[in-house]
């Protein structure tokens, strides 16, 4: 498997946990209040198979799910066969293929660390409506607090001793993300 290529994993992503609805509702409400909106149009960029997209639909948000990987996007489209709240598009954080000023909120769930951050932020500035917001969110695993997870990590590193992870499964600090994002857009 090529580093960063999730094609062979796509069918298994349905079993991954979603994101906190409480947190998403809180951020949604803040954005609606700040922008004086009754509803929000969002772009879930790096949408994968739609875990975050599904959560956004559950809280009444509509918009776009943008995913570069064909297998991941295909699984997401299957998940949303009956749900029309989100339009699925091939694209990336650096090139979403969305029109200018088309969304109020851009989100990336457990995927911002894969981007060319300056290019992604520039793209988000282009597709966000004036005053719009960007949210990078992760579901990190607290590996260090679980004996089982530590044992699994040991097995993984014994099998692949030179592996370098680029994962949201480890702690990502706010400072690291602010360094990548910069100060040009509203970040929540």
Order of alpha helices (4+ residues) and beta strands (2+ residues): alpha-beta-alpha-beta-alpha-beta-beta-alpha-beta-alpha-alpha-beta
